[in-house]
Amino acid sequence: MKKQFIAVTMALLVLLSMTAFASTNRYDQQIQQAVSQKIQKTKNLQNVNWSVEDGIVTLSGTVTLYQQKLDAANKVKKIANVAGVRNDIAVAGENVPDNQLQQKLAKKLAYDRVGYFDNAFNYIAADVKDGVVTLSGAAYWSPASDDAKAIAAGMPGVKDVVNDVKILPTSNFDDSIRLRTARAIYRDTVLGRYGIDPAKPIRIVVDNGHVTLYGTVQSKMDKDIAGLRANSVPGAFSVDNQLVVD
């Protein structure tokens, strides 16, 4: 009786697996045609190849920008019945020296959020090694992090992007500290000039009541005054002065 039960169970498992395989496999040709239409009508994806197996699309070939690699995968993910995408596309655009690429990125990131309320409350840095960009730091909210990733992905010479930017928690308490710290710093007669160029503010990062200052100042005195002003803000648990003297 036990052997009969095991045999029936095994037969059911085989039948279920065959049914699942058939249900995914039957869409492969349909997916293949849809991918062909999506890729071939996109000018900058003409060197991209693809294959489909059991609903999984594998992309290969080359593009000139890392953003194009992301775009190809995003187009395929939207196709009906696609179970997953393996993105093996290589970025074969121009090679840019790491230090040059890093300088260009730093400038673009500095001007990215100019005009937005969160500009002085983000600190995003980029490190480049062998064309791979690693973004780090902290962002007031996800749009700032997403913007930074998009900037890096669209730059010639970038082969890959690793986004390690921390999204700061939503907190009215932290928002209050941000505003009070900004007032304390920018209303100071010595430090007020750092609010003139919106791309080079003293950046105020607040994480669960802990304040960190980032950016570049013109003298050690300016750095010390900024630290004193931040420490004078009630409610802040600690202040870490990471300002760099140029």
N, C-alpha and C positions, 0 to 999 in steps of 0.2 A: 504494500500500500504506500509506504514511504517513497519507494523508488518510483512508483507511478506518479506521485505528487511532484517529485523533483523533475521528472521528465516533462510533465505538463507545464510546469513553471518555466523551464528552460525554453520550451517551444514558444511560450507566450513572449518571453524576453526577446527571442530571435525575431519573432513576427513584429514586435513593436519597433525594434531597431531597424528592421527592413522598411517599415512604414515611414519612420522618421527620415531615413536616408532618401527614400523615394520622394517624400514631400519637399525636401530641400533641393535634391538633385533635379527635379522636374522644372525648376525655375531657372536653371543655369543658362539655357539658351536665351531665354527672355532677358535675363540680366546682361548677358553678353551683348545683345543688340542695343540695350539701353545705354550701357557704358560706351559702346562705340559711338552712339549719337552724341552723348555728352562730351566725350573727349575730342572727337574729330571736328566738332564745330567751334572748339576753343582754340584760337590761333596759337597761344603760347604753350599749348600742351601737345603739339604735333609730334613730338619725340617720345611721347609716353606710350607704353605698351601695357596690356592687361591680359589676365586670364581669370577664369571663374571655375571654382570647384566646390560643390556642396554649399553654394550660396556665399562663399568667401571669395572676394575679389582681391587679386594680387596685382599691384601696380608696379611697373618697372620702367626703365628708360631714363631720360634726362630732362631737366628743366634748367633755366638760367637763374631763377631766383627761388629762395626757400619758400616764399609766399605762394609761388605757383605749385609747389609740392603739396602744401596744405590745401590749396584750392582744389586740386585734383581729387584728393581724398574726400573733401567735403561734398563735392559734386556727386561722387559715387555713393556716399553714405545716404543720400536722399533718395536713391533709387529703390523702388518697392522690392521687397523680398531679399534685399542684401543682408546677409547675416553678419558680415564683418569685412574690414578692409585691412590688407597688409600693404603698407606703403614703403616700397623698396626703391622709390625714385631717387636718383642721385642728382645733387645740385652741381651742375657742370659749368656754371658761369665763370666770370673773371675771378682771378685770385688777387686778393687785397691783403697786404701785410697786416698782421694782427694789431700792431700799435696804431697804424693809420685808421683801420676800421674802428678801433676803440675810441679814438678821438672824434671821428665823425658821429658815432653813436652818442657819445657824451653830449655833444652840442645839440643834436636833435632831441634827445631826452630832456635836456634843460629847457628847451622852448616848447615842449609838447603841451603842457597844461597851462601855459600862460593865458590869462583871461578867465580861468576857472577858479571857483572859490577854494578848491582843494590844493592849488598849486604849491603853496608854502608848507602844506601838511603831508607831502609825499617825499620820499627819498628813494630813488631808484638808480642803481649803478649797474654798469655793464662790464663784464670781463670777457676777453676774447682769447681763445687758444685754438690754433689750427682752424680758424674760421668758425668755430663753435662759440656762440654767444651765451653766456650765463648771466641772467638778470637776477639781481639781489636787492635787498632793501625792504622797505615797507610802504604800502599804499593805503591811503585813506579809505578807498573802496575799489571794487574790481575794475571799473572803467579805466582807471589810471594804469593798472597792471596790464589790461588788455591792449591799451594804446601803446605801451612800451613794447610789448611782444610784436604788435603789428609793425611798428617802426623797424625793429630789428629784422623781422622776417622779410621786409621789403627792400632791404639794403643789399646792393651788389657785393658779393664776396662772402656773405653769410651762408654757411653750410647747414647749420642747425641752430635751434634756439632752445635753451633750457630756462624755464621761468620759475625761479625760486623766490619771487617777490611775495612777501607776506601781506595778506589782506588784513588790515587792522579790524578789531571787533567793533561792532556798532555800539556806541555808548554815549549817552547824554553827559555823563560825568567827564569822559575824555574830551568831548566837544567843548565843554565849559573850560577845561584846562587849556585846550588849544587856543581858544579865543583870548583868554586872559594872558597867556604867555605871549601871543602875538602882539597884544596891546603893550605889554610891558617892554618888549624888545623894540618894536617899531616906533613907539612914542618917545623912546630915549633920544636925546638930542645928538648923541654920538652915533647911535646905531640906525637912526632913521634913514640914512643914505642907502642901506641895504634893501630898502623897499622900492628904490627908484628903478632898478633893472629887474623886471619880474622874472627873468631867467636865472638870476643869481641871488635868490633870497636866502636868508637864514632859515633853513628848513626845520620845522618843528614836528617831530614824530612823537605821538602820545599813544602808549600801549598800556591799558589797564592802570592808568595813573602815573606811569613812569615816562618821563620826558627825555628825549634824546635830541640834541641839536646837531645838524649837519650843514655843510656848506663851506665856503671859503671867505675869510675875512682878511682885512688888510694889515692887521697888527695884533700882537698878543694882547694889547690892552682891549681891543674890540672883543676878542674872544673872552677875556675875563669878565668884561662888563656884561656880555650876553649871558654868561653863566650866572652872574649875580642876579640879573633881572629875572631869569627863569627860576632861580631858587627862591625868589621873593614871592612867587605866585602861590597863594594858599591852595591846599588840596593836592598838590603834586607830591607823590611819594618819594621820588628821587629825580635827579637831573644828571644826565651823562653828556658832557660837553665834548662832542667829536668834531668841533669846528677846526678847520685847517687854516693856518696862517700862510698867506701867499707872500 
